[in-house]
Amino acid sequence: MVKTDSRIGNDALKETKNNRPQYNMEHQPSTYIPDHVNIDGFEYYWERYSLKGETDPALANALRKGWKAVPISRYPEFGGNELSKFFTAEKAIANEYICTDDVIYLEREKILCDQEKEYNRRLAIQRLEDNDSYNFKS
């Protein structure tokens, strides 16, 4: 008897010669995504979409910054998350996008990420310069 887990691609349970189960203890986090799902030129991250049954405003903020949910069609093996069995809203999300538990996988073009990083870097430098000039005015 061999049971496989298609998400990690190896045997999850094997019988030994004594008919005692031997478990594969290699851990794969629930947020593991294989490299073939990601497209070059994009950056990816997990964002929480629900908190205590309510939509998390952080997701709306990420969407305003150009992040988009990665469709489940890119990695169908990831479908069927545990929450989707119980909650209607999560079921709709889980059937369309890559998500697990209460997080959803987002992507954005690398150039937009680089622009935001540069903006934040310049803003931090400006704040440091403003703080230094304020401290030396005494």
TABELUR-V635340 format. One record per backbone hydrogen bond with DSSP energy under -0.5 kcal/mol. CO is the residue of the C=O (numbers start at 0). NH is the residue of the N-H. E is the energy in kcal/mol with one decimal. If there is no record, write none. Layout:
# TABELUR-V635340
co->CO nh->NH e->E
co->CO nh->NH e->E
This chain:
# TABELUR-V635340
co->0 nh->14 e->-0.6
co->2 nh->11 e->-2.2
co->2 nh->12 e->-1.4
co->3 nh->5 e->-0.6
co->4 nh->7 e->-1.1
co->4 nh->8 e->-1.7
co->4 nh->9 e->-0.7
co->9 nh->4 e->-1.4
co->11 nh->23 e->-1.8
co->12 nh->2 e->-1.5
co->13 nh->21 e->-2.7
co->15 nh->18 e->-1.9
co->19 nh->15 e->-1.5
co->20 nh->22 e->-0.5
co->21 nh->13 e->-2.0
co->22 nh->24 e->-0.7
co->28 nh->31 e->-1.9
co->33 nh->36 e->-1.7
co->33 nh->37 e->-0.6
co->34 nh->37 e->-0.8
co->38 nh->41 e->-1.3
co->40 nh->109 e->-3.2
co->42 nh->107 e->-1.9
co->44 nh->105 e->-3.1
co->46 nh->103 e->-3.0
co->48 nh->55 e->-1.3
co->50 nh->53 e->-1.7
co->53 nh->50 e->-3.1
co->55 nh->58 e->-1.3
co->55 nh->59 e->-0.8
co->56 nh->60 e->-2.1
co->57 nh->61 e->-2.2
co->58 nh->62 e->-2.5
co->59 nh->63 e->-2.0
co->60 nh->64 e->-1.2
co->61 nh->66 e->-2.1
co->62 nh->65 e->-1.4
co->67 nh->106 e->-2.8
co->69 nh->97 e->-2.5
co->70 nh->73 e->-1.6
co->71 nh->74 e->-1.5
co->74 nh->77 e->-2.1
co->75 nh->78 e->-1.8
co->80 nh->83 e->-0.8
co->81 nh->84 e->-1.3
co->82 nh->85 e->-1.9
co->82 nh->86 e->-2.2
co->86 nh->90 e->-1.9
co->87 nh->91 e->-2.1
co->88 nh->92 e->-1.9
co->89 nh->93 e->-3.1
co->90 nh->94 e->-1.7
co->91 nh->95 e->-0.7
co->92 nh->95 e->-0.9
co->92 nh->96 e->-2.8
co->95 nh->71 e->-2.4
co->96 nh->98 e->-0.7
co->97 nh->104 e->-2.8
co->99 nh->102 e->-2.8
co->101 nh->48 e->-2.6
co->101 nh->49 e->-1.1
co->102 nh->99 e->-2.0
co->103 nh->46 e->-2.5
co->103 nh->105 e->-0.5
co->104 nh->69 e->-2.6
co->105 nh->44 e->-1.9
co->106 nh->67 e->-2.7
co->107 nh->42 e->-3.0
co->108 nh->111 e->-0.8
co->108 nh->112 e->-1.6
co->109 nh->113 e->-2.9
co->110 nh->114 e->-2.1
co->111 nh->115 e->-2.2
co->112 nh->116 e->-2.5
co->113 nh->117 e->-2.4
co->114 nh->118 e->-2.4
co->115 nh->119 e->-2.6
co->116 nh->120 e->-2.3
co->117 nh->121 e->-2.6
co->118 nh->122 e->-2.4
co->119 nh->123 e->-2.2
co->120 nh->124 e->-2.3
co->121 nh->125 e->-2.6
co->122 nh->126 e->-2.3
co->123 nh->127 e->-2.2
co->124 nh->128 e->-2.7
co->125 nh->129 e->-2.7
co->126 nh->130 e->-2.3
co->127 nh->131 e->-2.7
co->128 nh->132 e->-2.4
co->129 nh->133 e->-1.7
co->130 nh->134 e->-2.0
co->131 nh->135 e->-1.6
co->133 nh->136 e->-0.8
co->134 nh->137 e->-0.6
